[in-house]
Amino acid sequence: MGRYATISVKIPAELKEELRRRGIKVADVVREALRRAVAEARLRELEGELEEIAPLLERMPLDFVVRSIKEDRDRR
């Protein structure tokens, strides 16, 4: 994460005050929430791709899949 971007969000003043009183670091909470949102979006995208290729995978023999994975690992 060499480069950073700044974001801004408006929240009720009461919420900001409560966050301050409780010692909650807003930046940390926002960073984590954004990381989770991106991870969830990636997961949904991968699930969609998996649904598309599932019929192809079902037709592949399991021993072929296992052998292919082992061969790929051996090449690394």
C-alpha positions, -999 to +999 in steps of 0.1 A: +000+000+000+025+026-011-001+052-023-031+064-004-063+082-012-084+102+011-121+097+015-146+118+033-179+109+049-205+129+068-219+115+100-241+129+127-222+150+152-236+129+180-221+098+165-187+115+160-188+125+197-197+090+209-169+076+188-144+100+204-157+093+239-153+056+234-119+059+219-129+044+186-104+051+158-127+059+129-099+055+103-093+019+115-130+010+115-135+025+080-103+008+066-115-026+079-150-021+067-138-012+032-114-042+032-143-065+041-166-049+015-140-056-012-134-091+000-171-099+000-175-084-035-146-105-048-161-136-032-195-129-049-177-125-082-158-157-077-190-175-068-206-163-100-177-175-121-178-208-103-215-212-111-206-206-148-179-233-149-195-258-125-211-278-154-177-282-170-161-293-137-188-318-131-179-336-163-142-338-155-130-370-139-118-365-103-085-383-110-078-358-138-083-329-115-061-344-088-034-352-112-035-317-127-032-301-093-002-322-084+015-315-117+009-278-112+024-279-077+054-299-089+062-272-115+065-245-088 
